[in-house]
Amino acid sequence: MKRIILITGGQRSGKSRYAETLALQSAANPVYVATARIFDDEFRERVRLHQERRGPEWTNVEEEKYLGRLDFTGRTVLVDCVTLWSTNFFFDLGEAVDAAAEAVEREFDALTSREATYIFVTNEIGLGGVAEHATQRRFTDLQGMVNQYIAARADRVILMVCGLPVTVK
């Protein structure tokens, strides 16, 4: 049986910890798919702390963009995170919002075409004011489009607020 769970919320709202807990409740050895590109020392340290928090029961896979190539049939898969995944396409495609959205949606559909439990973590970046820079506004558009696409296909959507899960769908 295929299940898709989307966990969204603001930065530092507890999304990843909650997603990891769900994955471990679902499987003894879940898969963690990291989509991040390491772009500076501070971010490298954040990634290290995330890795340290996870134990040996996790199968770790690093893939920045082409998740559709991965086959996790029958497994529980945590993709962390959709925002960084979208960022990779956004900048590689010259900030073209529609092309980036299509790429993420295509890879999402390919990945989730297989029977598995999928848990996606994303940021709800559109809750604040209008961004000052055009690049930020375009990315907010992209992230909103991608989040809506995934949410429409998800069996469950959870909004994290101050570390607390709020069921949306």
N, C-alpha and C positions, 0 to 999 in steps of 0.2 A: 504494500500500500504506500502511496506517495502522500507526504504531508509537507506543507510549506508554512513556516512561521516567520513573520517579520517582526523584528523588535526595533522600535524607533524611539527617539528622544533626543534631548539636548546633549551637549558635550558633558562628560563626567556625570551622567545621570544614572549610571549603573547598568547600562545596556550589555556590555561584554560579560560582566560577572553573571548577570541573570541568564544570558544566553548559554554560557558555559555550564551553569547549574542545570538548565533544561536539557542540554545535550548529554550530560552525565546521567541524568535521570532516565534518559531514553536508551542509552547504550553504555556498555562497559568500556568500550574503546572507540570513542567518537573521532571524527576527522575535523581538524581545524584548518581551514583554508584562509591564509593570510594574503590580502591583496595589496598591502602597503609597499610603497617605494620608500626606502630610507633616504631622506634628503638633508638631514643635519644630525649633529650629535645628540641634541635634546630628544629628537624623535627616535633615534637609535636606542636611547635609554628607555623610552616608553615601551618600545617593542620588546626589549630585553626583560623588562618587568612583567609584561604580559606573558612572555614565554616561561619565565620563572614561576609564575603563578600556576601554570598548567603542569600537571604531573605526567608521568611516563605512560599513563593510559591513553594519551592523545596521540594520534597520527597527525603530524604536522606537514602541511603542503603549502608551499609559497607559489602563488601564481598571480601576477599583476593584472592580467587582462583576459586570457582565453580559458575561462572556466568551463566552457562547453566541451573542451577536449577531455575533461576529467570524467571518469566513470566511477561513481561510488554506489553502485547498485546495492541495495540492501543495507546501507550504512546510515549513520546519523552524521550529518555534515553541518558544521558551523562556518559560515562565510562572514568574516570580519575584516573589512566592512564594505558595504555597498558604496559609501561616500568616497572612499579612497579608490575603489574599483572604477567608479564613474570619473573621478579626477584623472586617472591614468588615460582613459580614452579621450576626455575633454582636451587635455593639453597635447596629446599625441596627434589629435585630429585638428589642431589649430583653433581650438575653442569653438568648434562647430557644434552647436547644441543638438540639432536634429541628428547629425551623423553619430555623435557620441551616444545619444539615447538609443538609436537603432542598434548600435554595436552592443551596448550593455543588454538590451532586450533580447537580441539574437543569442548572446552567450548565456543569458539567464534561461531562455527557452531550451537551448541545447542541454545545459546542465540538468535542468529539472525535468527533462523528458524521461529520465530513468527513475525507477521506483526506489525511493529513499526518503528519509526525513531530512528536510533542509531547514536550517535556521539562519536567517539573514539578519545582520545587524546594520542599521543605517542611522544617519543623523537627520533630525527634523530641523533643517537649517532655515526654513522659511518662517519661523515664528517671530523673528526679530523685525527690526525696521528694514527699510529698503537700503541695500548696500550702496556705499559711496562710489565704487568703481564699476565700470561696465563689465569687466571680467567677472567680478563677484556676482553681479546681477545675472549674467548669462549662466554662471554655474548654478546659482540658486534655481533658475528655470530648469536646468538639466536635472538637478537632484529632485526637484518636485515631480518632474515627469517620470523619472525612474522609480521613485518611491510609490507613486500612484500605480504604475504598471505592476510592480511586485505586489503591492497591497491588494489589487484587484484579483490576483491569482492565488493569494495566500489563504490558507484555511483559518489562520489566526493572525491577528495584528495586536501587538502589545506596545503601549506607550509607557516609557519609563519616566517617572516624575520623582525626583529626590530619592532615587533608589527603590521606589515602589512601582510594581507593575500595575498598569491600568489596562484592562482588556477593552480594545476598540472593536474588534471583530472576532 
